[in-house]
Amino acid sequence: MYPWHPWSGQFVHVHEALVKGTAIFRCSLSGASSDRLVDVPAWMFDRSVSGYWRSLPVPHVGLASLHTLAKLLEEVGASSQCVAMGAALVSHETSRGDVHATPVHDNGEPRCIAFGGLRVDDAIEEALLGVVEPGAIAAAVEAERDQVQDALLRDLEGARYAADRAFRQYDAADPENRLVTSELEARWNKALARVGEIEAKIAKHRTVAPQPIPMSASQLVALAGNLRAVWKAPSTDARLKKRIVRTLIHEVVADLDDVASQIVLVIHWVGGVHTELRLPKRRRGQRNATPDDIVEAVRQLVLIANDDVIAGVLNRNGLTTGNGNRWTRERVTALRSYRRIPVFRPQIDGFEPWLNLGGAAKLLGVTPKTLRLAAEAGEIEGTHPLPEGPWIFSRSKLASPEARQILDRARQNPRHPIGSPPNQESLFPSIT
């Protein structure tokens, strides 16, 4: 049975075979038809394809799936329209949320497992976009040759068994019965010839150079960029994403590791490769709250910036929400409302009590670099909430004696005089 199914290694009773798009077996462990039956896809019992099931750290799909994906992206105009769109997409699908899956347990045990679906969707999305990266494509090319060799080795094993069986039959026959022994000897020779034929095919396969795939290197590189562009494009709807997923992923098996408090995902890629992903599961009572340092940064940034600007500053510093999402104006607004942080409102008279670096330097009469160096040296009080963010200065502090000392020192510096030299000519002479 399918090795990643929870019933793998157990005796499974098949009660009924149905066709629901694909063949389905209704099964149970007890064998009693009165028990709740579980639908199991028929392909999970197929031993002929079990040789292609393998778990690898580098996920990849078959070359046929890559060709199908390239044609699909070509249909939607990936090379012209979607690449030009290029903007990041924040999913607004209402179906994303908690995931519930029916386990195989019965007899009063829990009939459903549940976990948050957002982080699962994000993890599968990253894995999906990774199967068209150069390393994954190289693994897919090598896997195509390995699958041929595996098939030949299986044929060789069967041929050797048939030859050994034919020899045992010939050896057990009565030598006096010439008619029987001649027929058994002919069968034995035919089986040995079959073994030699397969061995020759294996030797030829190992020496032959790998066949070039129909897609060139530039096309493979373009495939990775096109897939990411189509997936991230705002115009890409859920229906197209489902077509892409079904082209590359056969199924995803989800389970919970209660000991490690993790969500265990086994992605079954088209072609037989399996990849295991482990995601942390939110523990009971755990909240995905925004970290306190981000809240404090927002509390300071509202002194000089609106929610749009704050969202941009947070994203530029690589910060995310408690759920791991990028910041938007709406999310900053929701954070302020929950934390009771007042909104930034420009003063009607333009007399702002708090200024950024450019405004404070202009008011003081020095360059922004001079003021920044003074603030970093602690010569004047200034706030810098985030490394990739604005400086914040109080207008009252810019009128202090410390600020006056910075201005006087800058004016006395002959290497960096403030203003233009008196003998400097104007670039645009007066015409009046």
C-alpha positions as CSV (number, residue, x, y, z in Angstrom):
1,M,0.0,0.0,0.0
2,Y,1.0,3.7,-0.4
3,P,3.8,4.0,2.2
4,W,2.7,7.5,3.3
5,H,-0.9,6.4,4.1
6,P,-1.6,5.9,7.9
7,W,-2.8,2.3,7.1
8,S,0.5,1.4,5.4
9,G,1.8,-1.9,6.7
10,Q,-1.6,-3.1,8.0
11,F,-4.1,-5.5,6.6
12,V,-6.8,-3.5,4.8
13,H,-10.2,-4.9,3.8
14,V,-11.7,-3.6,0.5
15,H,-15.5,-3.7,0.6
16,E,-16.5,-1.9,-2.6
17,A,-15.0,-0.3,-5.7
18,L,-16.4,2.9,-7.0
19,V,-15.5,5.4,-9.8
20,K,-15.6,9.1,-8.7
21,G,-13.6,10.7,-11.4
22,T,-10.9,8.1,-10.5
23,A,-11.2,4.6,-9.1
24,I,-12.0,4.5,-5.3
25,F,-11.9,1.6,-2.9
26,R,-14.0,1.7,0.2
27,C,-11.9,0.1,2.9
28,S,-11.8,-0.7,6.6
29,L,-9.3,-2.3,9.0
30,S,-11.7,-4.5,10.9
31,G,-13.4,-6.1,7.8
32,A,-16.8,-5.4,9.2
33,S,-19.1,-3.6,6.7
34,S,-21.0,-2.0,9.7
35,D,-17.9,0.1,10.5
36,R,-17.4,3.5,8.9
37,L,-15.7,2.9,5.5
38,V,-12.8,5.1,4.3
39,D,-12.4,6.0,0.6
40,V,-8.9,5.2,-0.5
41,P,-7.7,5.9,-4.1
42,A,-7.1,2.7,-6.1
43,W,-3.7,3.9,-7.2
44,M,-2.5,3.6,-3.6
45,F,-2.7,-0.2,-4.0
46,D,-1.0,-0.3,-7.4
47,R,2.4,-2.1,-7.0
48,S,3.4,-1.3,-10.6
49,V,4.0,2.3,-9.7
50,S,5.4,1.8,-6.3
51,G,8.9,1.8,-7.7
52,Y,8.6,5.5,-8.5
53,W,7.7,6.5,-5.0
54,R,10.7,8.0,-3.2
55,S,11.3,10.7,-0.7
56,L,13.9,13.2,-1.6
57,P,15.1,16.5,0.0
58,V,15.0,18.3,-3.4
59,P,11.5,18.3,-4.8
60,H,11.1,18.0,-8.6
61,V,8.5,16.8,-11.1
62,G,8.7,14.9,-14.3
63,L,9.8,16.5,-17.5
64,A,6.4,15.8,-19.1
65,S,4.8,17.9,-16.3
66,L,7.3,20.8,-17.0
67,H,6.4,20.7,-20.7
68,T,2.7,20.8,-19.7
69,L,3.3,23.7,-17.4
70,A,5.2,25.6,-20.1
71,K,2.3,25.2,-22.5
72,L,-0.1,26.3,-19.8
73,L,1.8,29.5,-19.0
74,E,2.1,30.1,-22.8
75,E,-1.7,30.0,-23.0
76,V,-2.1,32.7,-20.4
77,G,0.5,34.9,-22.0
78,A,3.1,34.6,-19.3
79,S,5.9,36.0,-21.5
80,S,4.0,39.2,-22.4
81,Q,1.2,40.3,-20.1
82,C,1.8,38.7,-16.7
83,V,5.5,39.4,-16.6
84,A,4.8,43.1,-17.1
85,M,2.4,43.1,-14.2
86,G,4.9,41.7,-11.8
87,A,3.4,43.0,-8.5
88,A,3.3,41.0,-5.3
89,L,-0.1,39.5,-4.6
90,V,-1.8,39.5,-1.2
91,S,-4.3,36.7,-1.4
92,H,-7.9,37.6,-0.6
93,E,-9.4,34.2,-1.1
94,T,-12.1,33.6,1.4
95,S,-11.5,29.8,1.3
96,R,-8.1,30.2,3.0
97,G,-8.4,29.5,6.7
98,D,-8.6,26.5,9.0
99,V,-8.1,23.1,7.4
100,H,-10.0,20.0,8.5
101,A,-9.1,16.5,7.5
102,T,-10.9,13.2,8.3
103,P,-8.5,10.7,9.8
104,V,-8.8,6.9,9.7
105,H,-9.5,6.5,13.4
106,D,-12.9,5.3,14.6
107,N,-14.5,3.7,17.6
108,G,-15.1,6.9,19.5
109,E,-11.8,8.4,18.7
110,P,-11.5,11.9,17.3
111,R,-12.9,11.9,13.7
112,C,-11.2,15.1,12.5
113,I,-7.9,16.9,12.7
114,A,-7.7,20.7,12.3
115,F,-5.0,23.2,11.9
116,G,-4.5,26.7,10.5
117,G,-4.4,26.7,6.7
118,L,-2.7,30.0,6.0
119,R,0.9,28.9,6.8
120,V,0.2,25.6,5.1
121,D,-0.8,27.4,1.9
122,D,2.3,29.6,2.1
123,A,4.6,26.7,2.6
124,I,3.2,24.7,-0.3
125,E,3.3,27.8,-2.5
126,E,7.0,28.2,-1.8
127,A,7.6,24.6,-2.6
128,L,5.6,24.8,-5.8
129,L,7.6,27.8,-7.0
130,G,10.8,26.0,-6.2
131,V,10.3,23.0,-8.4
132,V,11.1,25.1,-11.5
133,E,14.4,26.4,-10.1
134,P,17.6,25.3,-11.8
135,G,18.5,22.7,-9.2
136,A,15.1,21.1,-9.3
137,I,15.1,20.9,-13.1
138,A,18.5,19.3,-13.1
139,A,17.2,16.7,-10.6
140,A,14.2,16.1,-12.9
141,V,16.5,15.5,-15.9
142,E,18.6,13.0,-13.9
143,A,15.5,11.3,-12.5
144,E,14.2,10.6,-16.0
145,R,17.4,8.6,-16.7
146,D,17.2,6.9,-13.3
147,Q,13.6,5.8,-13.9
148,V,14.6,4.0,-17.1
149,Q,17.4,2.3,-15.3
150,D,15.1,1.2,-12.5
151,A,12.6,-0.2,-14.9
152,L,15.4,-2.2,-16.7
153,L,16.7,-3.5,-13.3
154,R,13.2,-4.7,-12.4
155,D,13.0,-6.5,-15.8
156,L,16.4,-8.0,-15.2
157,E,15.3,-9.3,-11.8
158,G,12.2,-10.9,-13.3
159,A,14.2,-12.4,-16.2
160,R,16.8,-13.9,-13.8
161,Y,14.0,-15.4,-11.7
162,A,12.4,-17.0,-14.8
163,A,15.8,-18.3,-16.0
164,D,16.5,-19.9,-12.5
165,R,13.0,-21.4,-12.5
166,A,13.5,-22.9,-16.0
167,F,16.9,-24.4,-14.9
168,R,15.3,-26.0,-11.8
169,Q,12.6,-27.5,-14.0
170,Y,15.1,-28.8,-16.4
171,D,17.3,-30.2,-13.7
172,A,14.4,-32.0,-12.0
173,A,13.3,-33.7,-15.3
174,D,14.1,-37.3,-16.1
175,P,17.1,-37.5,-18.5
176,E,15.6,-40.5,-20.2
177,N,12.6,-38.5,-21.3
178,R,14.3,-36.8,-24.2
179,L,11.1,-35.1,-25.5
180,V,10.5,-33.3,-22.1
181,T,14.1,-32.5,-21.4
182,S,14.6,-31.0,-24.9
183,E,11.6,-28.7,-24.4
184,L,12.7,-27.6,-20.9
185,E,16.2,-27.0,-22.2
186,A,14.8,-24.8,-25.0
187,R,12.9,-22.8,-22.4
188,W,16.0,-22.4,-20.3
189,N,18.0,-21.2,-23.2
190,K,15.3,-18.7,-24.1
191,A,15.2,-17.4,-20.6
192,L,19.0,-17.0,-20.5
193,A,18.8,-15.2,-23.8
194,R,16.3,-12.8,-22.3
195,V,18.6,-12.2,-19.4
196,G,21.5,-11.4,-21.7
197,E,19.3,-9.1,-23.8
198,I,18.3,-7.0,-20.7
199,E,21.9,-6.9,-19.4
200,A,23.0,-5.5,-22.8
201,K,20.2,-2.9,-22.6
202,I,21.4,-1.8,-19.1
203,A,25.0,-1.6,-20.3
204,K,24.0,0.5,-23.2
205,H,21.9,2.7,-21.1
206,R,24.8,3.4,-18.7
207,T,27.2,4.3,-21.4
208,V,24.9,6.4,-23.6
209,A,25.0,10.2,-23.2
210,P,22.0,11.8,-21.6
211,Q,19.4,12.8,-24.2
212,P,18.8,16.6,-24.4
213,I,15.4,17.6,-23.2
214,P,13.2,19.5,-25.7
215,M,13.5,22.7,-23.7
216,S,16.6,24.8,-24.0
217,A,18.4,26.3,-21.0
218,S,17.0,29.7,-21.7
219,Q,13.5,28.3,-21.9
220,L,14.0,26.6,-18.5
221,V,15.2,29.8,-16.9
222,A,12.2,31.6,-18.4
223,L,9.9,29.0,-17.1
224,A,10.8,29.7,-13.5
225,G,10.3,33.5,-14.0
226,N,7.1,33.0,-15.9
227,L,5.6,30.7,-13.2
228,R,6.5,33.2,-10.4
229,A,5.1,36.1,-12.4
230,V,1.8,34.4,-13.2
231,W,1.4,33.1,-9.7
232,K,2.0,36.6,-8.2
233,A,0.1,38.6,-10.8
234,P,-3.1,40.3,-9.3
235,S,-5.1,39.1,-12.4
236,T,-4.4,35.4,-11.6
237,D,-7.6,33.9,-10.2
238,A,-8.0,30.7,-8.1
239,R,-9.0,28.6,-11.1
240,L,-5.7,29.2,-12.9
241,K,-3.8,28.5,-9.7
242,K,-5.6,25.2,-9.3
243,R,-4.6,24.2,-12.8
244,I,-1.0,24.9,-12.1
245,V,-1.2,23.0,-8.8
246,R,-2.8,20.0,-10.5
247,T,-0.1,20.0,-13.2
248,L,2.7,19.7,-10.6
249,I,1.2,18.1,-7.4
250,H,-0.5,14.8,-7.3
251,E,-1.7,15.1,-3.7
252,V,-0.7,16.4,-0.2
253,V,-1.0,14.2,2.8
254,A,-1.4,16.1,6.1
255,D,-1.0,14.8,9.6
256,L,-0.2,16.2,13.1
257,D,2.8,15.4,15.2
258,D,1.4,16.1,18.7
259,V,4.7,15.3,20.4
260,A,6.7,17.9,18.4
261,S,3.5,20.2,18.0
262,Q,4.1,20.3,14.2
263,I,2.0,20.0,11.1
264,V,3.5,17.3,8.9
265,L,2.9,17.7,5.1
266,V,4.0,15.1,2.6
267,I,3.8,16.5,-1.0
268,H,3.4,13.9,-3.6
269,W,4.8,15.5,-6.8
270,V,3.8,14.3,-10.3
271,G,6.5,11.8,-11.2
272,G,6.6,10.0,-7.8
273,V,8.9,12.2,-5.7
274,H,7.7,13.0,-2.2
275,T,8.8,15.9,0.0
276,E,8.1,16.2,3.7
277,L,7.5,19.6,5.2
278,R,7.2,20.3,8.9
279,L,5.5,23.5,10.1
280,P,5.1,24.6,13.7
281,K,1.6,24.2,15.0
282,R,0.1,26.9,17.1
283,R,-0.3,25.6,20.6
284,R,-3.5,25.9,22.6
285,G,-3.7,29.4,24.1
286,Q,-0.9,30.7,21.9
287,R,-1.6,34.0,20.1
288,N,0.0,35.3,17.0
289,A,0.4,38.7,18.5
290,T,2.5,41.4,16.9
291,P,5.8,41.7,18.8
292,D,6.1,44.5,21.3
293,D,9.1,46.1,19.6
294,I,7.1,46.5,16.4
295,V,4.2,48.0,18.4
296,E,6.6,50.5,20.0
297,A,8.1,51.4,16.6
298,V,4.6,52.2,15.3
299,R,3.8,54.2,18.4
300,Q,6.8,56.4,17.6
301,L,6.3,56.5,13.8
302,V,2.8,57.9,14.1
303,L,4.4,61.1,15.4
304,I,5.5,62.0,11.8
305,A,3.9,59.5,9.4
306,N,0.5,58.2,8.3
307,D,-0.5,54.5,8.1
308,D,0.6,54.2,4.4
309,V,4.1,55.4,5.2
310,I,4.4,53.3,8.3
311,A,3.4,50.1,6.4
312,G,6.2,50.9,3.9
313,V,8.8,51.4,6.6
314,L,7.9,48.2,8.3
315,N,8.1,46.2,5.1
316,R,11.4,47.8,4.2
317,N,12.8,46.5,7.5
318,G,11.6,43.0,6.7
319,L,9.0,43.0,9.5
320,T,5.8,41.1,9.3
321,T,2.6,40.8,11.3
322,G,2.0,38.2,14.0
323,N,0.6,35.9,11.3
324,G,3.6,36.4,9.0
325,N,1.9,38.7,6.5
326,R,3.2,41.9,4.9
327,W,2.1,45.2,6.4
328,T,-0.6,47.2,4.6
329,R,-2.4,50.4,5.6
330,E,-5.4,48.4,6.8
331,R,-3.2,46.2,9.0
332,V,-1.4,49.2,10.5
333,T,-4.8,50.8,11.2
334,A,-6.1,47.7,12.9
335,L,-2.9,47.5,15.0
336,R,-3.3,51.1,16.1
337,S,-7.0,50.6,16.9
338,Y,-6.3,47.5,19.0
339,R,-3.3,49.1,20.8
340,R,-5.1,52.5,21.2
341,I,-2.4,54.4,19.3
342,P,-3.6,57.8,18.0
343,V,-3.5,58.5,14.3
344,F,-1.1,61.0,12.7
345,R,-2.9,64.2,11.8
346,P,-1.0,67.1,10.2
347,Q,-1.3,70.5,12.0
348,I,-3.6,73.0,10.3
349,D,-1.1,75.8,10.7
350,G,1.9,73.6,9.6
351,F,3.6,74.0,12.9
352,E,4.4,70.3,13.5
353,P,5.7,69.4,17.0
354,W,7.7,66.5,15.6
355,L,9.9,66.5,12.5
356,N,11.8,64.0,10.4
357,L,15.5,64.4,9.6
358,G,15.1,66.6,6.6
359,G,12.6,68.9,8.3
360,A,14.6,69.2,11.5
361,A,17.8,70.0,9.5
362,K,16.1,72.7,7.5
363,L,14.7,74.2,10.7
364,L,18.0,74.2,12.4
365,G,20.0,75.4,9.4
366,V,22.4,72.5,8.9
367,T,22.6,69.6,6.5
368,P,20.8,66.4,7.3
369,K,24.1,64.6,7.5
370,T,25.4,67.0,10.1
371,L,22.3,66.6,12.2
372,R,22.3,62.8,11.8
373,L,25.9,62.5,13.0
374,A,25.2,64.7,15.9
375,A,22.2,62.5,16.9
376,E,24.2,59.3,16.5
377,A,26.9,60.9,18.8
378,G,24.2,61.8,21.4
379,E,24.8,65.5,21.1
380,I,21.1,66.1,20.4
381,E,18.1,64.1,21.3
382,G,16.6,62.2,18.4
383,T,14.7,58.9,18.0
384,H,15.5,56.3,15.3
385,P,12.9,53.5,15.8
386,L,14.0,51.2,12.9
387,P,17.3,50.9,11.1
388,E,15.7,51.4,7.7
389,G,13.4,54.2,8.8
390,P,13.2,57.9,9.6
391,W,14.7,59.9,12.4
392,I,12.3,61.7,14.7
393,F,13.1,65.0,16.4
394,S,11.1,67.2,18.7
395,R,10.7,70.8,17.7
396,S,11.3,71.9,21.2
397,K,14.6,70.1,21.4
398,L,15.8,71.9,18.2
399,A,15.6,75.2,20.2
400,S,17.8,74.0,23.0
401,P,21.4,75.1,23.7
402,E,22.7,71.8,22.4
403,A,21.1,72.4,19.0
404,R,22.6,75.9,19.0
405,Q,26.1,74.5,19.6
406,I,25.7,72.1,16.7
407,L,24.8,75.1,14.4
408,D,27.7,77.2,15.7
409,R,30.2,74.4,15.2
410,A,29.0,73.8,11.7
411,R,29.3,77.5,10.8
412,Q,32.9,77.6,12.2
413,N,34.0,74.6,10.2
414,P,36.0,76.0,7.2
415,R,35.9,72.7,5.3
416,H,32.1,72.5,5.3
417,P,30.8,76.1,5.4
418,I,27.1,76.6,5.6
419,G,25.6,78.4,2.6
420,S,27.3,79.6,-0.6
421,P,30.7,81.5,-0.6
422,P,30.3,85.2,-1.1
423,N,32.4,85.2,-4.3
424,Q,30.4,82.3,-5.9
425,E,28.8,83.3,-9.2
426,S,25.2,82.4,-9.8
427,L,24.5,79.6,-12.3
428,F,21.6,81.6,-13.7
429,P,22.7,85.3,-14.0
430,S,20.0,87.9,-13.7
431,I,18.6,89.2,-17.0
432,T,16.9,92.3,-15.5
